[in-house]
Amino acid sequence: MSIEVKNLVKRFGQTTVCDHLNLSIPSGQLVALLGPSGSGKTSLLRIIAGLETPDSGSVYFNGEDTTHVAVRERNVGFVFQHYALFGHMSIFENVAFGLRVRPKETRPSEAQIKAKVTELLKLVQLDWIADRYPHQLSGGQRQRIALARALAVEPKVLLLDEPFGALDAKVRKELRRWLRRLHDEMHITSVFVTHDQEEAMEVADRIVVMNQGRIEQEGAPDEVYDHPATPFVLKFLGDVNLFHGRDHAPGAVDGAKASGTPGDVAVSYVRPHEIQVLARAEEGSLAATLIDTLTVGPNTRLAFQRTDGQGEIEVELSREEFAALRDSGVLRTGELAHLKARRIRQFTAEGAPAPEPVSTVAGGAA
């Protein structure tokens, strides 16, 4: 089931939460709507579901206009962040609910309901708790039951509103991998809302980055991360160091400048893990004083104070890289080091990407 959104506008009072949105979702894709709070992603999801009505614009399912079709007639499965399970019903009855409330002429028989619910509980790997109640389950188990309930009515489209937002980090990571595998088995068109960049990158076929009611960029996870269309996308998808002007980023030497008129680059951006720490100064490197280190898991984050007084630079190294540099005397708190970018992303004052330096391709240093 394909989904197409055309020129969609939604306002709440003076606030525009969907600003002339256009979006096409091919059948069978798993798409993430990614953005900060207030970006319009949940409003867009609810309009697709039929839970909200747009002020103007249209929503099409498989080429048919469903903008004013009632929720129950859209055949959409919706999974909420906080499960919304019925506390007085067993797990079996929670999953069976959507089948039991169908009109009599389309309602399955009791035997068909039992078979369907059993099949779904096995699919979500929880058939052994069919007789329990929601309060007896963990958060991760409850979310899987909520998903099974949404799938019970055999929806053409599955919509998920921050489905793992209420779970702890470890369970969230396990469930998103499980959701990816489940989608690969079922191939149902799915759209999920998240503000978690890592979640979107790991789970989705395609990411739609939203900001202030507009779509900033859409594309495959690697495309959006490696080739951000706007400064907002670049900053939202990970930490960055900002350098004002083309020539102020470490590594922006004459031979590595992008083509274009000098001065047309307003800001250069360098991700922390794309900065080298050198044993000695090189052409285009930048001197900075190491002021702090923090090792978390496999990586060490370093904070440097620029010697020109223009603020701090963050660098991220593996623990092994950091240990090797520290043991060789290159990295010592309070002493100078030399930094050089492997890759620099540049944007003009209008927010358009500037041509990247030729030497920033894989294996080269900017």
Summary of the structure (lengths in Angstrom):
residues: 366
radius of gyration: 25.1
end to end distance: 44.5
largest distance: 79.4
contacts: 1133
relative contact order: 0.11
helix: 31%
strand: 31%
